[in-house]
Amino acid sequence: MRIERGDWALGLRPDLGASITSLTWRGRDVLRPAPDDLDSPLAASSFPLAPYANRIDGGAFAFEGRAVRLPAMPGFEPHALHGVGWRSRWTVLRLDDRTIELALAAEAAPEWPWAWTATHRLTLSEDGLEMSLGLVNTDAAAMPAGLGLHPYFAVEAATRLQLSAPRVWLTDAREIPERLAAAGELIDWREGVAVAEAPLVDHAYADWAARAALLHDGWRVDLTASPNARWVQIYAPRAEAFVCVEPVTHRPDAHNAPATEDSGLRVLKPGESLSMTARITASEI
């Protein structure tokens, strides 16, 4: 599935977790292009995260007196990862020359023992791509909820990533948040850092200003998100042609955070909803 608007073009696979397969501006890759034989969202350009983002330690947590145990994500054992939406087939509600609107209805299942629905709208304009993601608790009981987006931004040899987030969750050997520290204890992106020179990063940054920039040679890509995306997960692997800058509404393993911590995780009563938005633009510099 593909739509074009002005200088922008978007490819999408609703059947594969609502994965974006390409996003280009003036023929340049804004997001990492997916292979033609794409069979996993992990090789895609971007995908939505619902009803939670990132890892849940051991797939286990307690909620309102209930012990919850989720199956581990293969390759990321023993943790549950990124929710259910990215591993589901979405239904196309609307398709025109600028908008794709998708829906997902999930019943209670081992992967998530509550019923919920989600909508995901992708709108292209002459200015860029706007993504909105929302979910509704359709269960008879309250459930914990969170959202996120997982874009893989294409990087060039000299690409610099710049964003303002003063604190970072340092992780233990199992990649679970252990301690909230000043960003400089890992890497501080506020002045811009060359992605190719950065160490391996797979961490959540807190108090994010909901803005990030990829500064390429002669052009730039900007990401903005709604204010409730107060955390951003950065995944910067070594020697890869991408960096993930993931706006999320809660920190990793928020389901096991102390009750006194503002982890971002929401409790939705039956019928209540949660939503977030993000926007990607590009310009010459």
Helices and strands as residue ranges (DSSP letters): E 2-5, E 8-13, E 19-25, E 28-29, G 41-43, E 48-49, E 55-56, G 57-59, E 60-63, E 66-69, E 80-81, G 85-87, E 91-95, E 99-106, E 116-125, E 128-137, E 143-145, E 148-149, E 152-154, E 160-163, E 167-171, E 177-182, G 183-185, E 193-194, G 195-197, E 201-206, E 211-215, E 219-225, E 231-236, E 242-248, G 254-256, E 266-268, E 273-284
